[in-house]
Amino acid sequence: MPDLSHLLLAVLQALLLLAAAPLVSGMSRVVRAKMHTRHGPGLLQDYRDLFKLMQRQDVRPPSAGPVFRTMPIIMMACMLVIATGTPILTRFSPISACGDLITTIYLFALARFFFALSGIDSGSSFAGIGASRELTMGVLVEPVMMLALFMAALLAGSTDLGAIGAAVASGRVHSLTAVIVAGLAFAFAVYIELGKLPYDMAEAEQELQEGPLTEYSGPSLALLKWSLSLKQVVVIAWFVGVFLPFGSSLDLSVGGVLLGLVAFAVKLVLIFLAVGIVENSVSRTRFRLTPQHSWLGVGIASLSFVFYLVGL
């Protein structure tokens, strides 16, 4: 059982990610607008949108079942639990049970499952097609993420995310090249998971990516959009905690945690800026081409296993 200090750290970093999620999402929109040479929304626009949605009526389809009603809560709960166990501010997991690799993967899969199931449960044909698309993306992306992460776990000798990050930071891995290649494969999967071009367009409400959100409104839609923004930040934190843990604190001292917070904020901003530049430098591709591109991630992750076998 974690002690009180670890529990406080877990709650602190989960609340920080929750508060920063709309800000990071707004930063992505600002970068997109600047690259398109237009004014665009402000940095705090997502906070205003959430506040307005919270004040509106929550309208649900007559045919919607319990899955449709509870999915926003389940999505938010899964993301917060993942945030409590991910090594973000420190080089160890605040709650080791939540920071296990297998547990984290299952929580992400659980959130995706209910997100897709809610589209079917709404009774809307458009939402059902969007749900099918969401499950297809999971089938294409999650194997790459799992293969890369299990490769890192094999090199570190542990499935604990903190232990993997500590081994990568200290160089206590059997093959540095294999870790770098696995990190590249995971970064490729993370980019697709973020819902960016050329695979997705996160703000295209008429497209199938927004299908499961079609029938939501009011506070439920606000909670769901907040959860999706939090998911983007959590996925980046997952990548940073495992493959880029440099700068995080080695202990629970106040100075070390604050330094880890600054280091994480810098890495988060730099990664989202890089993602924004890449997203706005490529054109949209057809969704049916995504399986061909996802095989690239599988090949890179498999290449890391080859480097591990040969000891490079």
C-alpha positions in Angstrom: 0.0 0.0 0.0 1.4 3.5 -0.9 1.9 5.9 2.0 0.3 9.3 2.4 3.0 11.2 0.6 2.7 8.9 -2.5 -1.1 9.3 -2.5 -0.8 13.0 -2.3 1.7 13.0 -5.2 -0.7 10.8 -7.3 -3.6 13.1 -6.6 -1.5 16.2 -7.3 -0.3 15.1 -10.7 -3.7 13.9 -11.7 -5.3 17.2 -10.8 -2.5 19.1 -12.6 -3.0 17.1 -15.8 -6.8 17.6 -15.5 -6.4 21.4 -15.2 -3.8 21.6 -17.9 -5.6 19.5 -20.5 -7.8 22.2 -22.0 -4.8 24.6 -22.0 -2.7 22.1 -24.0 -5.6 21.5 -26.4 -5.9 25.3 -26.8 -2.2 25.6 -27.5 -2.6 23.1 -30.4 -5.3 25.1 -31.9 -3.3 28.3 -31.6 -0.3 26.6 -33.3 -2.6 25.5 -36.1 -4.0 29.0 -36.5 -0.6 30.6 -36.6 0.7 28.2 -39.2 -2.5 28.9 -41.3 -1.8 32.7 -40.9 -5.2 33.4 -39.3 -6.2 34.8 -36.0 -8.0 31.7 -34.7 -9.3 31.0 -31.1 -7.5 32.2 -28.0 -5.3 30.0 -25.8 -8.1 29.7 -23.2 -10.9 29.0 -25.6 -11.3 25.4 -24.5 -12.0 26.5 -20.9 -14.7 28.9 -22.2 -16.3 26.1 -24.3 -16.4 23.7 -21.3 -17.9 26.4 -19.1 -20.7 27.1 -21.7 -21.4 23.5 -22.2 -21.7 23.0 -18.4 -24.5 25.6 -18.4 -26.6 24.0 -21.1 -29.2 21.3 -20.9 -28.2 17.6 -21.1 -30.3 16.1 -23.8 -30.2 12.4 -24.5 -31.7 10.2 -27.3 -34.8 8.3 -26.2 -33.2 5.0 -27.1 -29.9 5.7 -25.2 -29.1 3.1 -22.5 -27.0 3.1 -19.4 -23.7 2.8 -21.3 -24.4 6.0 -23.1 -25.2 7.8 -19.8 -22.2 6.5 -17.9 -19.5 6.6 -20.5 -18.3 10.2 -19.9 -17.8 9.3 -16.2 -16.0 6.0 -17.1 -13.7 7.8 -19.6 -12.7 10.5 -17.1 -12.2 8.0 -14.3 -9.9 5.8 -16.5 -7.8 8.7 -17.5 -7.5 10.0 -13.9 -6.5 6.5 -12.6 -3.8 6.3 -15.3 -2.6 9.8 -14.4 -2.2 8.7 -10.8 0.1 5.8 -11.6 2.2 7.3 -14.4 5.7 8.5 -13.4 5.3 12.2 -14.4 6.9 14.3 -11.7 9.1 11.6 -10.3 11.1 8.7 -11.7 8.9 6.2 -9.9 5.2 5.5 -10.0 3.3 7.1 -7.1 0.9 4.2 -7.0 2.7 1.1 -8.3 -0.5 -0.9 -8.8 -1.8 1.8 -11.2 1.6 2.3 -12.8 1.9 -1.3 -14.0 2.3 -1.6 -17.8 -0.4 -4.2 -18.2 -2.9 -2.3 -15.9 -2.4 0.9 -17.9 -2.9 -0.8 -21.2 -6.1 -2.4 -20.0 -7.4 1.0 -18.7 -6.8 2.6 -22.1 -8.6 -0.3 -23.8 -11.5 -0.1 -21.3 -11.9 3.6 -22.1 -11.8 3.0 -25.8 -14.3 0.1 -25.5 -16.9 2.1 -23.6 -16.3 5.1 -25.9 -17.1 3.0 -28.9 -20.0 1.1 -27.2 -21.7 4.4 -26.3 -21.9 5.3 -30.0 -23.7 2.0 -30.6 -25.9 2.4 -27.5 -27.1 5.9 -28.6 -29.1 4.4 -31.4 -27.7 6.8 -34.0 -26.4 5.2 -37.2 -23.7 7.9 -37.7 -22.5 7.4 -34.1 -22.4 3.6 -34.7 -20.2 4.1 -37.8 -18.0 6.4 -35.8 -17.8 3.7 -33.0 -16.7 1.1 -35.6 -14.0 3.5 -36.8 -12.8 4.0 -33.2 -12.5 0.2 -32.7 -10.6 -0.1 -36.0 -8.1 2.6 -34.9 -7.6 0.7 -31.7 -6.9 -2.5 -33.5 -4.3 -0.7 -35.7 -2.6 1.4 -33.0 -2.7 -0.6 -29.8 -0.5 -3.5 -31.0 2.3 -1.1 -31.9 2.1 0.5 -28.5 2.0 -2.8 -26.7 4.9 -4.3 -28.7 7.0 -1.2 -28.1 6.2 -1.1 -24.3 6.7 -4.8 -23.8 10.0 -4.5 -25.6 11.0 -1.7 -23.1 9.8 -3.8 -20.2 11.8 -6.8 -21.4 15.0 -4.6 -21.6 14.3 -3.1 -18.1 13.3 -6.4 -16.5 10.1 -5.0 -15.1 6.6 -4.1 -16.1 6.5 -1.1 -13.7 6.5 2.1 -15.7 8.6 3.9 -13.1 11.2 1.0 -13.2 11.3 1.1 -17.0 11.8 4.9 -17.0 14.5 4.7 -14.3 16.3 2.0 -16.3 16.2 4.0 -19.4 17.4 7.2 -17.7 20.3 5.4 -15.9 21.3 3.4 -19.0 20.7 0.1 -17.2 19.3 -1.6 -20.2 20.6 -4.5 -22.2 20.4 -2.7 -25.5 20.3 1.1 -25.9 19.6 0.9 -29.6 16.6 -1.4 -29.0 15.2 1.2 -26.5 15.6 4.0 -28.9 13.9 2.1 -31.7 11.1 1.0 -29.4 10.7 4.7 -28.4 10.4 5.7 -32.0 7.7 3.0 -32.6 5.8 4.2 -29.5 6.1 7.8 -30.6 4.6 6.9 -34.0 1.7 5.1 -32.3 1.2 8.1 -29.9 1.0 10.5 -32.8 -1.9 8.5 -34.4 -3.5 8.1 -31.0 -3.6 11.9 -30.6 -6.0 12.2 -33.5 -3.8 14.4 -35.7 -3.4 14.8 -39.5 -2.9 12.9 -41.8 -5.1 10.3 -40.0 -7.6 12.4 -38.1 -9.0 15.9 -37.7 -9.9 16.4 -34.1 -12.1 19.4 -34.7 -14.1 18.1 -37.7 -17.5 17.5 -36.1 -19.0 16.2 -39.3 -16.4 13.4 -39.7 -16.5 9.9 -38.4 -13.9 10.6 -35.7 -16.5 12.7 -33.9 -19.2 10.1 -34.5 -19.5 8.7 -30.9 -19.9 12.4 -29.7 -22.8 13.2 -32.0 -25.7 12.6 -29.5 -24.0 14.1 -26.5 -24.8 17.6 -25.3 -24.5 19.9 -22.3 -22.5 18.7 -19.2 -22.0 15.2 -20.7 -20.4 16.6 -23.8 -18.3 18.9 -21.7 -17.1 16.0 -19.5 -16.4 13.9 -22.6 -14.4 16.6 -24.4 -12.5 17.3 -21.2 -11.7 13.6 -21.0 -10.5 13.4 -24.6 -8.2 16.4 -24.0 -6.9 14.7 -20.8 -6.3 11.5 -22.8 -4.0 13.4 -25.1 -2.0 14.8 -22.2 -1.9 11.4 -20.5 -0.7 9.6 -23.6 2.2 12.1 -23.9 2.9 11.8 -20.2 3.0 8.0 -20.7 5.6 8.4 -23.5 7.7 10.9 -21.5 7.6 8.9 -18.3 8.9 5.7 -20.0 11.2 6.9 -22.8 12.1 10.5 -21.8 12.2 10.5 -18.0 15.1 12.9 -17.8 14.6 15.8 -15.3 12.1 14.0 -13.1 12.7 13.8 -9.4 14.4 10.9 -7.8 12.7 11.4 -4.4 9.7 13.1 -2.9 11.4 16.3 -1.9 9.6 19.6 -2.6 12.4 21.0 -4.7 12.8 17.8 -6.7 9.1 17.5 -7.4 8.9 21.2 -8.5 11.9 20.6 -10.8 10.2 17.6 -12.2 7.1 19.6 -12.8 9.1 22.2 -14.7 10.9 19.6 -16.7 7.6 17.8 -17.6 6.0 21.1 -18.6 8.9 21.9 -20.9 8.8 18.5 -22.5 5.0 18.6 -22.9 5.1 22.0 -24.6 7.9 21.0 -26.9 6.2 17.7 -27.9 2.9 19.4 -28.6 4.6 22.1 -30.6 6.4 19.5 -32.7 3.2 17.6 -33.2 1.4 20.8 -34.3 4.2 21.6 -36.8 4.0 18.0 -38.3 0.2 18.0 -38.3 0.0 21.3 -40.2 2.8 20.3 -42.7 1.0 17.2 -44.1 -2.1 16.7 -46.0 -5.1 14.5 -45.1 -4.9 10.9 -46.2 -7.7 8.4 -46.7 -8.6 6.3 -43.7 -8.3 3.1 -45.6 -4.5 3.8 -46.0 -4.1 3.9 -42.2 -3.5 0.1 -41.9 -0.7 0.3 -44.4 1.0 3.0 -42.3 0.4 1.2 -39.0 2.5 -1.7 -40.3 5.4 0.8 -40.3 5.1 1.0 -36.5 4.9 -2.7 -36.2 8.0 -3.1 -38.3 9.9 -0.5 -36.2 8.8 -2.2 -32.9 9.8 -5.6 -34.3 13.2 -4.2 -35.3 13.8 -3.2 -31.7 13.4 -6.9 -30.7 16.0 -7.8 -33.4 18.4 -5.3 -31.9 17.7 -6.9 -28.5 18.4 -10.4 -29.7 21.7 -9.4 -31.3 22.7 -7.3 -28.3 23.1 -3.9 -30.1 
